[in-house]
Amino acid sequence: MSKKPRTPDLAHIAEPLRALAVAVADLHADPANARLHPDRNLATIEASLRLYGQRKPLVVRREGMVVEAGNGTLEAAKRLGWTHVAAVLVDDDPITATGYSIADNRTGELAAWDEVALGRLLADLQAEEVDLDALGWSDAELKQLLESVPAFEPTSEEDQHDLDKLAPRPCPWCGRDTRQSPARGEAS
């Protein structure tokens, strides 16, 4: 009686990508990859994968199964003990593979952060108790970004009116906010 092959656990791969799953053991990091992945980078990729799972595929050159884009993700997946990752297999020649690999890394570097918008987004995530360690900033960097969020300043009379409606209205005798109904059992 032959044993049925074990189905790999793909729960960490976003459902639409699971059809792209390939065995980690079949993949090879690009030995010519010019992008280094120091410990902090790999730890952040690993934390992100642990928290969010794999949401974008690696790009792998079919010939030799060499990773063109996603070498850090492959290494982090290995650290997590994953047996499979999603990968798009391409038939690039060596020159195209090298060019794509460099372009994939460089284009991300050329983007810039809107630090005020980023600070707001991080503050929102922090308020929801999301683990900000998985996002790649040190505690000092996060503190600086969160401090960059400006306080809300009303820009019109309507904004000010809306703020005034939200402001507490303390009772002059007891100090309780008069906008709220009394708790059950309290006298009005």
C-alpha positions in Angstrom: 0.0 0.0 0.0 1.5 3.3 -1.0 1.5 6.3 1.2 -0.4 9.3 0.1 1.9 12.3 -0.3 1.5 14.8 2.5 -0.1 18.1 1.4 2.1 21.0 2.4 0.8 23.6 4.8 0.3 26.8 2.8 -1.7 28.7 5.4 1.0 31.4 5.5 0.6 32.2 1.8 -2.2 34.5 0.8 -5.0 32.3 -0.7 -4.8 33.7 -4.3 -1.1 33.0 -4.4 -1.2 29.4 -3.2 -1.3 28.0 -6.7 2.2 29.5 -7.1 3.7 27.6 -4.2 7.1 26.0 -4.8 9.2 24.1 -2.3 11.8 26.3 -0.6 14.3 23.5 -1.0 14.1 23.9 -4.8 15.0 27.6 -4.7 18.4 29.1 -4.7 19.4 32.6 -3.6 21.0 34.6 -6.3 24.8 34.3 -5.6 25.4 37.5 -7.6 22.7 39.5 -5.7 24.1 42.9 -4.9 21.5 43.6 -2.2 22.7 42.7 1.3 20.3 41.6 4.0 21.8 42.4 7.4 20.2 40.9 10.5 17.9 43.9 11.2 16.5 43.6 7.6 16.0 39.9 7.8 14.4 40.1 11.3 12.0 42.7 10.0 11.1 40.6 6.9 10.6 37.6 9.2 8.4 39.6 11.6 6.3 40.9 8.7 5.9 37.4 7.3 5.0 36.0 10.7 2.4 38.8 11.2 0.9 39.1 7.7 2.0 36.0 5.8 3.3 36.0 2.3 1.3 38.5 0.2 3.5 38.9 -2.9 5.4 36.2 -4.7 9.1 35.9 -5.3 10.3 36.2 -8.9 12.4 33.1 -9.8 14.3 32.4 -12.9 13.1 28.9 -14.0 16.5 27.9 -15.2 18.3 27.0 -12.1 15.4 28.1 -9.9 17.4 31.2 -8.9 15.6 34.0 -7.1 15.7 37.3 -9.0 13.5 39.3 -6.5 12.8 38.2 -3.0 16.1 36.9 -1.7 15.5 38.4 1.7 12.0 36.9 1.8 13.4 33.5 0.9 16.0 33.7 3.7 13.3 34.8 6.2 11.0 32.0 5.1 13.7 29.5 5.8 14.2 31.0 9.3 10.5 30.6 9.9 10.7 26.9 8.8 8.4 27.4 5.9 8.6 24.5 3.4 6.9 26.4 0.5 6.6 30.0 -0.8 4.7 31.6 -3.7 6.9 32.3 -6.7 6.4 33.5 -10.2 8.7 31.5 -12.5 10.1 33.5 -15.4 12.3 32.5 -18.4 14.7 35.4 -18.3 18.1 35.3 -19.8 21.0 36.1 -17.4 21.2 39.8 -18.5 17.5 40.4 -18.1 17.5 38.6 -14.7 20.4 40.8 -13.5 18.8 44.0 -14.7 15.4 43.1 -13.2 17.0 42.2 -9.9 18.8 45.6 -9.7 15.7 47.5 -10.8 13.4 45.8 -8.3 15.7 46.8 -5.4 16.5 50.3 -6.7 13.0 51.4 -7.4 12.0 50.9 -3.8 15.0 53.0 -2.6 14.0 55.9 -4.8 10.6 56.3 -3.2 10.2 58.8 -0.4 8.0 58.9 2.7 5.5 61.6 3.5 6.6 61.6 7.2 3.5 63.4 8.4 1.1 60.9 6.7 3.3 58.0 7.8 3.3 59.3 11.4 -0.5 59.4 11.3 -0.7 55.9 9.9 1.7 54.6 12.6 -0.3 56.4 15.3 -3.5 54.7 14.0 -1.8 51.3 14.0 -0.4 51.9 17.5 -3.9 52.9 18.8 -5.1 49.5 17.5 -2.2 47.8 19.3 -0.6 46.5 16.1 3.0 45.2 16.6 5.0 48.0 15.1 8.2 46.0 15.3 7.2 44.2 12.2 7.3 47.4 10.2 11.1 47.9 10.4 11.7 51.0 12.5 13.7 51.2 15.7 12.0 52.5 18.9 13.8 55.8 18.5 12.8 56.1 14.9 9.1 55.3 15.7 9.2 57.9 18.6 10.5 60.5 16.2 7.9 59.6 13.5 5.0 59.6 16.0 6.1 63.0 17.3 6.0 64.4 13.8 2.2 64.1 13.7 0.8 67.6 14.1 -2.0 68.3 16.4 -5.3 68.9 14.7 -5.8 72.6 14.0 -9.2 73.8 12.9 -9.1 75.5 9.6 -12.6 76.9 9.5 -15.4 78.0 11.7 -17.2 74.8 10.9 -14.2 72.7 12.1 -14.1 74.8 15.3 -17.8 74.3 15.8 -17.4 70.5 15.4 -14.6 70.5 18.0 -16.7 72.6 20.3 -19.5 70.0 20.1 -17.0 67.3 21.2 -15.5 69.3 24.0 -16.7 68.2 27.5 -19.2 70.5 29.2 -18.6 70.1 32.9 -21.4 70.7 35.4 -20.5 73.7 37.5 -21.5 71.8 40.7 -20.3 68.2 40.2 -17.9 68.4 37.3 -19.6 65.6 35.4 -19.8 66.0 31.6 -23.3 67.3 30.9 -23.3 65.8 27.4 -23.5 62.3 28.8 -26.7 60.9 30.4 -26.4 60.0 34.0 -25.4 56.5 34.9 -28.2 54.2 36.0 -29.2 54.7 39.6 -27.8 58.2 39.7 -30.1 61.1 40.3 -30.5 63.6 37.5 
